[in-house]
């Protein structure tokens, strides 16, 4: 595991310039580079080439999706990225169709992924407090967790054959931020899941 591809899915708004997500991407790149990893980054605010993005996914041992949670999902610009890039990868770069056979199209949906040696990690920033999740006494999420909220994104990556790493999140980033502690937790998360490479 040497190649890490980071996608910064942040879309800038007047009330959210994207500094936190950009800083997390920068810290991940610096931390992982120091550990001996090769890192590539794509950002939604910049132009990207579809074929290069497909190549980045094929090159990566790990994909890190750094994203704010906007209206309970990723920003619209990353949805556009998925519609453009991921749809283009259906011919074998990311998956060979949906995995089903003509003989029995009722079976094996979602097993056509070609990135079976690739892991992915969600790193999310959101305004909701951590206490709002995994607690059946909290009204809004009804006891569900953050990974339940992002289950569709997990399924997107599973469709390509990828395997999940533990999700990281910065909670309550607007109303009650604790950013410095978030950075400490983020570094600890990276240390736990990315070992120091022998060549580093």
ChimeraX attribute file (.defattr): number of C-alpha atoms within 10 A of each C-alpha:
attribute: neighborCount
match mode: 1-to-1
recipient: residues
	/A:1	14
	/A:2	17
	/A:3	20
	/A:4	26
	/A:5	23
	/A:6	25
	/A:7	18
	/A:8	23
	/A:9	26
	/A:10	27
	/A:11	20
	/A:12	14
	/A:13	8
	/A:14	6
	/A:15	7
	/A:16	12
	/A:17	12
	/A:18	17
	/A:19	11
	/A:20	18
	/A:21	21
	/A:22	17
	/A:23	12
	/A:24	21
	/A:25	22
	/A:26	14
	/A:27	16
	/A:28	20
	/A:29	20
	/A:30	13
	/A:31	16
	/A:32	24
	/A:33	17
	/A:34	13
	/A:35	18
	/A:36	16
	/A:37	21
	/A:38	16
	/A:39	18
	/A:40	15
	/A:41	16
	/A:42	16
	/A:43	18
	/A:44	18
	/A:45	13
	/A:46	6
	/A:47	8
	/A:48	13
	/A:49	9
	/A:50	15
	/A:51	12
	/A:52	11
	/A:53	18
	/A:54	16
	/A:55	14
	/A:56	19
	/A:57	21
	/A:58	17
	/A:59	17
	/A:60	23
	/A:61	20
	/A:62	25
	/A:63	26
	/A:64	21
	/A:65	21
	/A:66	25
	/A:67	27
	/A:68	25
	/A:69	20
	/A:70	14
	/A:71	8
	/A:72	11
	/A:73	16
	/A:74	20
	/A:75	18
	/A:76	14
	/A:77	16
	/A:78	21
	/A:79	14
	/A:80	12
	/A:81	16
	/A:82	14
	/A:83	11
	/A:84	12
	/A:85	20
	/A:86	21
	/A:87	12
	/A:88	16
	/A:89	22
	/A:90	17
	/A:91	11
	/A:92	14
	/A:93	18
	/A:94	26
	/A:95	23
	/A:96	17
	/A:97	19
	/A:98	16
	/A:99	15
	/A:100	16
	/A:101	12
	/A:102	7
	/A:103	7
	/A:104	8
	/A:105	11
	/A:106	9
	/A:107	12
	/A:108	12
	/A:109	13
	/A:110	18
	/A:111	17
	/A:112	21
	/A:113	21
	/A:114	20
	/A:115	23
	/A:116	16
	/A:117	13
	/A:118	22
	/A:119	20
	/A:120	23
	/A:121	20
	/A:122	20
	/A:123	21
	/A:124	21
	/A:125	23
	/A:126	18
	/A:127	16
	/A:128	16
	/A:129	15
	/A:130	15
	/A:131	11
	/A:132	19
	/A:133	21
	/A:134	15
	/A:135	15
	/A:136	12
	/A:137	11
	/A:138	13
	/A:139	10
	/A:140	11
	/A:141	16
	/A:142	13
	/A:143	15
	/A:144	15
	/A:145	16
	/A:146	18
	/A:147	14
	/A:148	14
	/A:149	15
	/A:150	16
	/A:151	12
	/A:152	12
	/A:153	16
	/A:154	18
	/A:155	13
	/A:156	14
	/A:157	20
	/A:158	20
	/A:159	22
	/A:160	26
	/A:161	21
	/A:162	23
	/A:163	16
	/A:164	16
	/A:165	14
	/A:166	12
	/A:167	15
	/A:168	18
	/A:169	19
	/A:170	24
	/A:171	21
	/A:172	17
	/A:173	16
	/A:174	14
	/A:175	10
	/A:176	11
	/A:177	14
	/A:178	13
	/A:179	14
	/A:180	9
	/A:181	11
	/A:182	18
	/A:183	16
	/A:184	10
	/A:185	15
	/A:186	19
	/A:187	16
	/A:188	12
	/A:189	14
	/A:190	15
	/A:191	14
	/A:192	10
	/A:193	11
	/A:194	16
	/A:195	14
	/A:196	14
	/A:197	13
	/A:198	7
	/A:199	7
	/A:200	10
